[in-house]
Amino acid sequence: MTSDRQRKARARRGGTSVSYETAHTLSRRQRDISVSEFFLKNRHLLGFDNPRKALLTAVKEAVDNSLDACEEAGVLPEISVDIEQVGTSRFRVSVTDNGPGIIREQIPRIFAKLLYGSKFHRLRMSRGQQGMGISAAGMYGQLTTSQPTVILSRTGAREPAHHVEVMIDTRKNQPVVVRDRRIDWRPEFFTTGETGRTQRISHALHGTMVSIVLEGNYIRGKLSVDEYLRQCAVVNPHLELHYRIRLPGDGAAPWIRFRRATERLPPRPAEIRPHPHGVELGMLIQILKDASQRTLKAALRENFCRVSSRVAEEICRRAGLDPGTRPARIAQGDAERLYKAISHTRIVRPPIDCLSPIGEEQLLLGLKKEIQADFYTAVTRPPAVYRGNPFQIEVALAYARPGENPDLGAEDPVRVLRFANRVPLLYMSGACAMTRAVASANWRNYGLSQPRNSLPLGPMVVLVHIASVWVPFVSESKEAVAHYPEIVREMTFALQECGRRLAVYLNRRRRQAEAQRKLQHIEKYIPHLALGLKEILALSERQERAVVNRLRESLERSRLQLSNRGKG
Amino acid sequence: MTSDRQRKARARRGGTSVSYETAHTLSRRQRDISVSEFFLKNRHLLGFDNPRKALLTAVKEAVDNSLDACEEAGVLPEISVDIEQVGTSRFRVSVTDNGPGIIREQIPRIFAKLLYGSKFHRLRMSRGQQGMGISAAGMYGQLTTSQPTVILSRTGAREPAHHVEVMIDTRKNQPVVVRDRRIDWRPEFFTTGETGRTQRISHALHGTMVSIVLEGNYIRGKLSVDEYLRQCAVVNPHLELHYRIRLPGDGAAPWIRFRRATERLPPRPAEIRPHPHGVELGMLIQILKDASQRTLKAALRENFCRVSSRVAEEICRRAGLDPGTRPARIAQGDAERLYKAISHTRIVRPPIDCLSPIGEEQLLLGLKKEIQADFYTAVTRPPAVYRGNPFQIEVALAYARPGENPDLGAEDPVRVLRFANRVPLLYMSGACAMTRAVASANWRNYGLSQPRNSLPLGPMVVLVHIASVWVPFVSESKEAVAHYPEIVREMTFALQECGRRLAVYLNRRRRQAEAQRKLQHIEKYIPHLALGLKEILALSERQERAVVNRLRESLERSRLQLSNRGKG
């Protein structure tokens, strides 16, 4: 027996009275959970685990969106990232681009609604995949600072610019517009000269600026925004990037400029239809249900890639189905037979023009621009397929001479830079197939020392890039690539090819150093040689000097030859 | 200029023609993505990475739901898990419980709608947290086999049972009922005797059966359904569990019975309100907005735990706010001041009656029931708090004599069994705070050998359990606990306490073994001793035998004393 007072006391302690449920009381507690509420409570899943990572994730989502938008619109991207600390652990992140802009009606949903976007329902290579990132960043900002996301956008010279401020109603996963006006605005980009003077260096007639205030923490180093942007510049050599971070007491922070190394936009990847061998039974049924075609044969041909009329007929024959049947009828009954028939039919691999790798030339441009080293090489593998999805692996190396690059210690493990669809991956390297592929290659074969099952040691950067219509990440914060055997195999091949080239370089350098050492040795003896000759041949001082000079000249020639051979 | 034929050829290859987007064409591609579509594409996030794990995850979600339902309704749980292989890589998983049942109207949404449930919006310790699991299992089954989820349920003796079959419309994240009828059914439980005869041993008048056909793979071992259920029985000693797996060619598979070790249901954990120190600014604003109270003071007192009128007044005073203001007004303007004031106010830690640990006694019961060993010990720590959430750590050890338990090798790393709110965690042990805590403790102090930074070696099982109103998992497949320092610290304390007790046992055993060795040594010499005595004292053969026997008896007595001391 619980008295009222006891119950009240318990209620004050925070507990409520304990009584058992029945099916009926349980049913009254059942409720919908909005996807925003879910990810707000589980925000670590989207990369907002802690203030440091949150700052990086917000920058990353905004920059990825800007790059995707520019490339889709065929615009050479120019982007500025402006970070300002506005409180003890509070930062304003503003990212401006010269992209196509966003029409007014779409702004609220793009920036304040989870699971809304253009990239989820298609098979095309792009940085974004989910339609979550930028809204999640805004939601995190709102949770921690209660500030709205501010968006400025303009779609062309003759269009007005819009200033829209949005918050997200997490109960409903719907945007709430808190401010909305037309303004006079265009994206502008700044740089700080060597004299410390900041000036506008360019502007555009269309583009978008997004600004989010959030709880963050700025620490330099491997997991910092700085590192992220530097790596971004490496794999996007067509990007012109401006970056500034203003911390209290830092004085006038300068704009850092990452210049583009090429004016060539990457070729625009094509969208593809799903490959029949990458589709599960349930998906097949959905496709048949949705099909607008009137016959099974046409539905197979039009909704999948690599299915010609002949292939479609073969599939129907194997399944014992009439090619003229209505697709929706198959969905209800014979889908499983159709599914089995598909898996037993030989179908050409998916097309590969949907991939846009960086390319060996551009990779070298990017690496040379940002990483000081002596030897560079790059390999772009031919496309391959995992679970019906085309993908392509690229690997590049930069190897520095001793002391050439203070970031690269001769005794340290090599630095691995990981990229997926041109986006740098900073966190979770231990869980990533790329790191494992680098550690699994046998670098001793190529002249590096390497502890068992670990990264090799040396003043080297290894860059690994996967391009795919659907990158298989191990979590939706998109930080590590899953271990598909097909993907690991391609990485291994590319690493081996780069390794062989590295071995050639290291051997040559070793031979060269050896020869150099010999020459230096000889040089030491030239004066003694000349002295001996002088005594034997009774030369004058002047003749002795001439002998020394001639010997030096001939030595210099062979040295030159050596070093030219070295460069060849 | 692309001719029609070229375009057609390209379309056949699977590509579509490439043209750049504008803000307007881009906007037409923007679409809502349903949460089902999202998790269907990203199903590895929910534990459906591969067929083996999918089978385990489906069983796990169903059993967790059954246990939660039974405990909420105050019913001693009896559950049967029946797995049947029905195709090459196809399994039917059927889980039956004697829980309260589910009323007909709720069945479709509970089993075929993601993010729907009773556990997300409350702070109460339970196995389920998200309202995702069982619907996700059904969705995976539907994707891979196109079979509906079948549910039988009955809420009481006088109620009809319902047979409902549901599928999920992934475009809308809505259930579709494909069959619905009243039937005559009640949950029944079976066992197979030693003679191989299967018979019904019990039934209930309410309960639920859920059956899902899915693509799966059954492999025995550490990550198997068998192991999951065995561990379930360890930490739920009040559970009566029946398990059968029917594989083709296996003949009549027997029901395996895990008997309950106690008739005592765990005390029902209370629901608590959030603690002010665990709430972010955005959440505080939401609470104030939703508050039905008319004053700020009342809103603080009624919506949070540990806030008395006095504490509420102190918070208002610090924030410079009138305690009589309407809460919704604060939400719009001064929430940040209020938030800061809360963080500077001392508030008692959250209540702990919301936790229901297993308890040392029950832990020992569970361990002894399922793991053959010589020494058992268990520690339940007092409750602690991380980020405003109460939690409690329990650790138990079982140490076997050499050769006593074939599963536990003397030279192998110890086995770590991990549990969160009584649910076994099988995957991702490397990423889990529990594994790290065990490897970080200094087991050499307690008499075990231990490689650097690794698990100790020995014939031992270490069980770690966290009970919390909100377990911080590293991913929503709920397989590893995040590294909160407060949580790791509590684990370390509990492990050290168990370690000290283990050291006492191991020392005693060592001394005992030493003494035993001495006794055996003496025993060897008894016949020689008797022979000597016989010669000296000129005893008869009979007298010699009597001497030997007396010496043996006295030796036996000291051996008994030793071993009794050992058990004390």
Contacts between the chains, C-beta under 8 A, distances in Angstrom:
chain1	res1	chain2	res2	distance
A	10	B	270	7.8
A	10	B	353	7.6
A	12	B	308	6.8
A	13	B	305	7.2
A	13	B	306	7.6
A	13	B	351	4.4
A	13	B	353	7.3
A	14	B	272	4.7
A	14	B	273	5.7
A	14	B	275	7.6
A	14	B	305	2.7
A	14	B	306	5.9
A	14	B	350	6.0
A	14	B	351	4.1
A	14	B	354	7.6
A	15	B	270	3.8
A	15	B	271	7.5
A	15	B	272	6.1
A	15	B	351	5.4
A	15	B	353	4.9
A	15	B	354	6.2
A	16	B	270	5.9
A	16	B	271	5.3
A	16	B	272	7.8
A	17	B	270	7.8
A	18	B	267	7.9
A	18	B	268	5.0
A	18	B	270	5.4
A	20	B	72	6.8
A	20	B	73	5.6
A	20	B	74	3.6
A	20	B	268	6.8
A	21	B	72	4.4
A	21	B	73	5.3
A	21	B	74	8.0
A	21	B	100	6.7
A	22	B	73	6.4
A	22	B	100	5.6
A	22	B	155	7.6
A	23	B	73	7.8
A	23	B	100	4.5
A	23	B	101	4.8
A	23	B	102	6.0
A	23	B	103	5.2
A	23	B	155	4.0
A	23	B	156	7.7
A	23	B	206	7.4
A	24	B	103	6.2
A	24	B	155	7.6
A	26	B	69	7.3
A	26	B	72	6.5
A	26	B	73	7.5
A	26	B	100	6.5
A	26	B	102	7.7
A	26	B	118	6.4
A	27	B	102	7.3
A	27	B	103	4.9
A	27	B	105	7.2
A	27	B	106	4.7
A	29	B	118	3.7
A	29	B	122	7.8
A	30	B	106	5.7
A	30	B	109	6.9
A	30	B	110	6.8
A	30	B	116	6.6
A	30	B	117	6.2
A	30	B	118	5.0
A	31	B	116	7.2
A	31	B	117	7.3
A	31	B	118	6.9
A	31	B	120	7.5
A	31	B	121	6.0
A	32	B	115	6.8
A	32	B	116	5.7
A	33	B	115	4.1
A	33	B	116	6.6
A	33	B	117	6.9
A	33	B	120	4.7
A	33	B	121	7.2
A	33	B	130	7.5
A	33	B	131	5.3
A	34	B	115	7.3
A	35	B	35	4.9
A	35	B	38	7.9
A	35	B	115	6.5
A	37	B	120	7.3
A	38	B	35	7.9
A	38	B	115	5.8
A	38	B	120	7.4
A	38	B	130	6.9
A	40	B	282	7.9
A	41	B	120	7.6
A	42	B	130	8.0
A	42	B	476	6.1
A	44	B	474	7.4
A	44	B	482	7.4
A	45	B	45	7.8
A	45	B	475	6.8
A	45	B	476	6.2
A	69	B	26	7.3
A	72	B	20	6.8
A	72	B	21	4.4
A	72	B	26	6.5
A	73	B	20	5.6
A	73	B	21	5.3
A	73	B	22	6.4
A	73	B	23	7.8
A	73	B	26	7.5
A	74	B	20	3.6
A	74	B	21	7.9
A	100	B	21	6.7
A	100	B	22	5.6
A	100	B	23	4.5
A	100	B	26	6.5
A	101	B	23	4.8
A	102	B	23	6.0
A	102	B	26	7.7
A	102	B	27	7.3
A	103	B	23	5.2
A	103	B	24	6.2
A	103	B	27	4.9
A	105	B	27	7.2
A	106	B	27	4.7
A	106	B	30	5.7
A	109	B	30	6.9
A	110	B	30	6.8
A	115	B	32	6.8
A	115	B	33	4.1
A	115	B	34	7.3
A	115	B	35	6.5
A	115	B	38	5.8
A	116	B	30	6.6
A	116	B	31	7.3
A	116	B	32	5.7
A	116	B	33	6.6
A	117	B	30	6.2
A	117	B	31	7.3
A	117	B	33	6.9
A	118	B	26	6.4
A	118	B	29	3.7
A	118	B	30	5.0
A	118	B	31	6.9
A	120	B	31	7.6
A	120	B	33	4.7
A	120	B	37	7.2
A	120	B	38	7.4
A	120	B	41	7.5
A	121	B	31	6.0
A	121	B	33	7.2
A	122	B	29	7.8
A	130	B	33	7.6
A	130	B	38	6.9
A	131	B	33	5.4
A	142	B	282	5.3
A	143	B	280	5.2
A	143	B	281	7.0
A	143	B	282	3.3
A	143	B	283	6.8
A	144	B	280	5.8
A	144	B	281	6.0
A	144	B	282	6.5
A	145	B	281	6.5
A	145	B	282	8.0
A	146	B	281	5.3
A	146	B	282	5.8
A	146	B	285	5.6
A	146	B	335	6.2
A	146	B	336	6.7
A	155	B	22	7.6
A	155	B	23	3.9
A	155	B	24	7.6
A	156	B	23	7.6
A	170	B	286	7.3
A	206	B	23	7.4
A	267	B	18	7.9
A	268	B	18	5.0
A	268	B	20	6.8
A	269	B	18	8.0
A	270	B	15	3.9
A	270	B	16	5.8
A	270	B	17	7.8
A	270	B	18	5.3
A	271	B	15	7.6
A	271	B	16	5.3
A	272	B	14	4.7
A	272	B	15	6.1
A	272	B	16	7.7
A	273	B	14	5.7
A	275	B	14	7.5
A	280	B	143	5.2
A	280	B	144	5.8
A	281	B	143	7.0
A	281	B	144	6.0
A	281	B	145	6.5
A	281	B	146	5.3
A	282	B	40	7.9
A	282	B	142	5.3
A	282	B	143	3.3
A	282	B	144	6.5
A	282	B	145	8.0
A	282	B	146	5.8
A	283	B	143	6.8
A	285	B	146	5.6
A	286	B	170	7.3
A	305	B	13	7.2
A	305	B	14	2.6
A	306	B	13	7.6
A	306	B	14	5.8
A	308	B	12	6.3
A	335	B	146	6.2
A	336	B	146	6.7
A	350	B	14	6.0
A	351	B	13	4.5
A	351	B	14	4.1
A	351	B	15	5.3
A	353	B	10	8.0
A	353	B	13	7.4
A	353	B	15	4.9
A	354	B	14	7.6
A	354	B	15	6.3
A	431	B	431	8.0
A	474	B	44	7.4
A	475	B	45	6.8
A	475	B	475	6.0
A	476	B	42	6.1
A	476	B	45	6.2
A	482	B	44	7.4
